[in-house]
Amino acid sequence: MTTTALTGLDLRIATALQVDPRAPWRRIARVLDEPERTVARRGQALLADGVVEVAAVRILAESALVRVQCAPGAVRVAAESLAQRADTTFAYAATGGADCVVELVCGPGRLRSVLVNEIPATVGMARAHTYPILRYFRTIREWTAGALTPEQRAALHPSPGPDLDGMDPTYTQPSAVDALVAEALVADGRAGVEAVARRAGVSETTAARRISALIAERRLQIRALVEPADVGLPVEALLWITASPGRVDQLGRALAEDPRTRYAVAVAGDHQIVADVTCRTNQELYELVTGSDWVHLAGSVDATLVLHARKRGGRFRPWVG
């Protein structure tokens, strides 16, 4: 892992992978106007060092945010327990009324049992508030470090990601082949078609077709995961926002258009929208929550700082300190 922010070519390569996580090095080199050998060497180093991780995230039928208050001294224990669950995509230790926050994704009919029977038994947890997700305005797949021009982004021809404005009510269990293809991409989102075909026991033509179908049919979303601090954005916060029903959609769309927004969802509960934002300084965060164009649409904004991300995009991040 890096200890300083990425700069120069490394930052541009990381951003290119965020735009299209499966783009060949040759295409990235052409777009960046850099030697292919240099781009491949430095890109592979970013992946090998874990500075950038590319992984598929399964899109399931139901999802929810869980905001956890912990017993004294038990934040790390509770965050670790929640992160270890296979159905959590991210797990954050945070400030304020949310000692830790996780996103759960479950198959059809499973979420209720998880929230009622499993989450309350989490080690170290004192209280939990659950927020079923009603709509995604923005996911981590759409957030980038912003180091490329619009022309460069367009030239990368990113693979179309699934529209996550709501979970798919027609969700069905994947076939055995699709499950193996998905498993290969969850392990390595840049795995070549040959490697995926070998793991799934099918031809390369079939593997390529199933990869495309899984993405188009909203079964998988492939993401390049980069720590915000590594791209010069060390201040990360969750915004818990209230809004009148008539303003929720407009507010969510406005948040999604802000480049500082990594993630924004509409939820059921005492808040209507939750957003994950990243800034360079606390002052910039202050300006975001007090002076942004969308502020007049919000009833209230409760900002909690992310102290540590133990899990992002289904991948574990090492504890620090």
C-alpha positions in Angstrom: 0.0 0.0 0.0 1.1 3.6 -0.7 1.8 6.1 2.0 1.7 9.2 -0.2 -0.7 10.3 -2.9 -0.3 9.0 -6.4 1.0 11.5 -8.9 1.9 11.8 -12.6 1.6 8.7 -14.7 0.7 6.4 -11.9 -2.3 8.6 -11.1 -3.4 8.7 -14.7 -3.1 4.9 -15.0 -5.1 4.4 -11.8 -7.8 6.8 -13.1 -7.8 4.9 -16.5 -8.5 1.7 -14.7 -11.3 3.3 -12.8 -12.9 4.4 -16.1 -12.5 0.9 -17.6 -11.2 -1.7 -15.2 -10.6 -4.3 -17.9 -9.0 -2.0 -20.5 -5.8 -3.6 -22.1 -2.5 -1.9 -21.3 -2.2 -1.2 -25.0 -5.4 0.9 -25.1 -4.5 2.7 -21.9 -1.0 3.5 -23.3 -2.5 4.9 -26.5 -5.0 7.1 -24.7 -2.4 8.4 -22.3 0.1 8.8 -25.2 2.8 6.9 -23.3 4.9 3.8 -24.2 3.0 0.6 -23.8 5.8 -1.2 -22.0 6.0 1.7 -19.4 2.3 1.7 -18.8 2.1 -2.1 -18.5 5.0 -2.2 -16.1 3.7 0.6 -13.8 0.1 -0.6 -14.1 1.0 -4.1 -13.1 3.0 -2.7 -10.1 0.0 -0.7 -8.9 -2.1 -3.9 -9.0 0.7 -6.1 -7.5 1.1 -3.7 -4.6 -2.6 -3.5 -4.0 -2.7 0.3 -4.7 -5.4 -0.5 -7.3 -7.6 -3.6 -7.0 -9.9 -4.7 -9.8 -12.8 -7.0 -8.7 -16.3 -7.8 -9.7 -19.1 -7.2 -7.2 -22.2 -9.4 -7.5 -25.4 -7.5 -7.9 -28.1 -9.2 -5.8 -31.8 -8.6 -5.1 -31.8 -6.6 -1.9 -29.4 -4.2 -0.1 -29.3 -2.2 3.1 -27.0 0.1 5.1 -26.4 -0.8 8.7 -25.3 2.0 11.1 -23.8 0.5 14.2 -23.2 1.9 17.6 -20.6 -0.2 19.5 -19.9 -1.0 23.1 -17.0 1.0 24.6 -13.7 -0.1 23.1 -15.4 -2.5 20.7 -15.4 -0.6 17.4 -12.6 -2.6 15.8 -14.0 -5.9 17.0 -17.5 -5.1 15.6 -16.1 -3.7 12.3 -14.0 -6.8 11.8 -16.9 -9.1 12.5 -19.1 -7.3 10.0 -16.4 -7.1 7.4 -15.8 -10.8 7.6 -19.4 -11.4 6.5 -19.6 -12.5 2.8 -22.7 -10.3 2.3 -21.0 -7.0 3.2 -19.5 -5.0 0.3 -17.9 -2.3 2.5 -17.3 -1.9 6.2 -16.1 1.5 7.7 -15.2 2.6 11.1 -16.6 6.1 11.5 -17.1 9.1 13.9 -20.2 10.4 15.6 -23.4 8.3 16.0 -22.1 5.7 13.6 -19.2 3.8 15.1 -19.2 1.6 12.0 -21.3 1.4 8.8 -21.6 -1.5 6.4 -23.5 -2.2 3.2 -25.2 -5.6 3.0 -26.3 -7.2 -0.3 -28.4 -10.3 -0.3 -30.3 -12.6 -2.5 -34.1 -12.4 -2.7 -35.9 -12.9 0.6 -32.7 -13.1 2.6 -32.3 -9.6 3.9 -35.1 -9.7 6.5 -33.5 -12.8 8.1 -30.1 -11.2 8.1 -31.3 -8.0 9.8 -33.5 -9.7 12.3 -31.5 -12.8 13.3 -27.8 -12.2 12.4 -26.8 -8.6 12.6 -28.1 -8.2 16.2 -25.7 -11.0 17.3 -22.6 -9.1 16.0 -19.8 -9.1 18.6 -19.2 -5.7 20.2 -22.4 -4.1 18.9 -24.6 -2.1 21.2 -27.3 -0.9 18.8 -27.9 -0.9 15.0 -30.0 1.2 12.7 -30.9 -0.4 9.4 -31.6 1.5 6.2 -33.0 -0.6 3.3 -31.6 0.9 0.0 -34.4 2.0 -2.4 -32.3 3.4 -5.2 -28.7 3.9 -6.2 -27.9 7.4 -7.6 -24.2 6.6 -7.8 -21.9 3.7 -7.1 -18.2 3.4 -6.6 -17.9 2.1 -10.1 -18.7 5.7 -11.4 -16.2 7.5 -9.2 -12.8 8.4 -10.5 -9.8 10.4 -9.4 -10.4 12.9 -12.1 -6.9 12.8 -13.7 -8.1 12.3 -17.3 -9.6 14.7 -19.7 -13.2 14.1 -21.0 -11.6 13.1 -24.4 -9.4 10.5 -22.7 -12.3 9.1 -20.8 -14.3 8.8 -23.9 -11.4 7.2 -25.8 -11.2 4.4 -23.2 -14.6 3.1 -24.3 -15.5 1.8 -20.8 -17.6 -1.3 -20.6 -21.1 -0.3 -19.8 -21.9 -0.9 -16.2 -25.4 -2.0 -15.1 -27.9 0.6 -14.1 -28.4 0.3 -10.4 -31.2 2.8 -9.9 -33.0 -0.1 -8.1 -32.5 -3.7 -7.4 -33.8 -6.2 -9.9 -37.1 -7.7 -8.8 -36.7 -10.5 -11.4 -33.4 -11.7 -9.9 -32.8 -15.4 -10.4 -30.0 -17.7 -9.2 -27.2 -17.9 -11.8 -26.4 -21.0 -13.7 -23.5 -23.2 -12.7 -21.4 -21.7 -15.5 -22.3 -18.1 -14.7 -21.5 -18.7 -11.0 -18.0 -20.0 -12.0 -17.5 -17.0 -14.3 -18.6 -14.6 -11.6 -16.4 -16.3 -9.1 -13.3 -15.9 -11.3 -14.0 -12.2 -11.8 -14.7 -11.5 -8.1 -11.2 -13.0 -7.5 -9.6 -11.0 -10.3 -11.6 -8.4 -12.3 -8.9 -8.3 -14.9 -8.7 -12.0 -15.4 -8.3 -12.8 -19.1 -11.0 -14.6 -21.0 -8.7 -17.6 -21.3 -8.3 -17.8 -17.5 -12.0 -17.4 -16.9 -12.8 -20.0 -19.5 -10.4 -22.5 -17.9 -11.9 -21.9 -14.4 -15.5 -22.3 -15.7 -14.7 -25.3 -17.9 -16.1 -23.7 -21.0 -14.7 -22.4 -24.4 -13.2 -18.9 -24.6 -16.1 -17.8 -26.8 -18.6 -18.9 -24.2 -16.7 -17.3 -21.4 -16.5 -14.0 -23.3 -20.2 -14.1 -24.1 -21.1 -14.9 -20.4 -18.9 -12.1 -19.1 -20.7 -9.6 -21.3 -24.1 -11.0 -20.5 -23.5 -10.9 -16.7 -22.6 -7.2 -16.9 -25.4 -6.3 -19.3 -28.0 -8.3 -17.3 -27.1 -6.5 -14.0 -25.5 -9.6 -12.4 -22.0 -8.1 -12.0 -20.3 -4.8 -11.8 -16.5 -4.6 -12.3 -14.7 -1.9 -10.2 -11.2 -0.6 -9.8 -10.8 0.1 -6.1 -8.5 2.9 -5.1 -8.1 4.4 -1.7 -9.2 8.1 -1.8 -6.2 9.1 0.2 -3.9 7.6 -2.4 -5.3 10.0 -5.0 -5.0 13.1 -2.8 -8.4 12.9 -1.1 -7.7 11.9 2.5 -10.9 13.3 4.0 -13.8 10.9 3.5 -17.2 11.4 5.1 -20.7 9.8 5.1 -23.5 12.3 4.7 -26.8 11.3 6.3 -29.3 13.6 4.7 -33.0 14.3 5.3 -35.2 15.7 2.6 -38.9 16.1 1.8 -40.3 13.3 -0.5 -40.6 15.7 -3.4 -36.9 16.7 -3.3 -35.3 13.3 -2.8 -34.8 12.5 -6.5 -33.5 15.9 -7.4 -31.2 15.9 -4.5 -29.8 12.5 -5.2 -29.2 13.4 -8.8 -27.4 16.6 -7.8 -25.1 14.7 -5.4 -24.4 12.1 -8.1 -23.1 14.9 -10.4 -20.6 16.2 -7.9 -17.2 14.7 -8.6 -16.5 14.5 -4.9 -19.4 12.0 -4.4 -18.2 8.4 -4.5 -21.6 6.8 -3.6 -25.1 8.1 -3.1 -28.3 6.1 -2.3 -31.9 6.7 -1.3 -32.9 4.8 1.8 -35.9 4.0 4.0 -35.6 5.4 7.5 -35.1 8.6 9.4 -32.7 9.8 6.7 -33.7 9.8 3.0 -30.2 9.9 1.3 -26.8 8.6 2.3 -23.7 9.7 0.4 -20.0 8.9 0.6 -17.9 12.0 -0.3 -14.1 12.6 -0.4 -12.3 15.9 -0.1 -8.8 17.2 0.2 -9.3 19.0 3.5 -11.8 19.5 6.3 -12.3 23.0 5.0 -13.4 21.6 1.6 -15.8 19.2 3.3 -17.2 22.2 5.3 -17.7 24.1 2.0 -19.3 21.0 0.4 -22.0 20.6 3.1 -22.7 24.3 3.5 -22.3 25.8 0.1 -23.0 23.2 -2.6 -25.8 23.8 -5.1 -27.8 20.9 -3.6 -27.8 22.2 0.0 -31.1 24.1 -0.3 -32.8 20.8 -1.2 -31.8 19.2 2.1 -33.6 19.4 5.4 -30.5 18.5 7.4 -27.0 17.0 6.8 -25.3 14.9 9.4 -21.6 14.3 8.4 -19.6 11.5 10.0 -15.9 11.0 9.1 -14.7 7.6 7.8 -11.8 6.7 10.1 -10.8 3.5 8.4 -12.2 1.3 5.6 -11.7 -2.3 6.6 -13.5 -3.5 3.4 -14.2 -1.9 0.0 -15.9 -3.5 -2.9 -15.8 -6.8 -1.1 -12.0 -6.5 -0.7 -10.2 -6.3 2.7 -8.0 -3.3 3.5 -5.3 -3.7 6.2 -5.9 -2.1 9.6 -3.6 0.8 10.3 -2.1 1.7 13.7 
